[in-house]
Structure formats: C-alpha cells, structure tokens
C-alpha cells in the first residue's frame, strides 16, 4: 500500500490531501495518516499547506487557519 501511495503522489505535482489519498487507494483515513506520517519522518514526503507553501516555513503550523479549514497536502520530497 505504501508503494501505491507513492505512485499516486508521483502523478500529482500539486500534492493531495489525506482524504483524496484515502479515496484513491480505498483505505481508512486513519491508516493513511499513519503511512503519511511515516513517509514524512523518513523524508520521502513533504507536508504543504493548501496554498502550496511548505508547512514548516512559517513556524505557525499549530495556529494556522488555512490548515484548520483546508488541511495539509502531501507531495513527494524529490520534486
């Protein structure tokens, strides 16, 4: 399932949200989130905000209104 997730993200240069990924690979969001967290920790994926900027740039991830409303998106780290 990890390889399926990575192949899916290779096709989407603007990234995908948790729910878009869950729907595409037909898996529960909680299971997908665990995989996404693992891949982010390993440096394979990057979390970006809905505006396309990297979530770690501004340092306001915990207080981000954009993320609260629209959620994170995930992209391959080697874009």
Buried (B, 14 or more C-beta within 10 A) or exposed (E): EEEBBBEBBEEBEEBBBBEBBBEBBEBEBEEBBEBBEEBBEEEBBBBBBBEEEEBEEEEEEEEBEBBEEEEBBBBBEEE
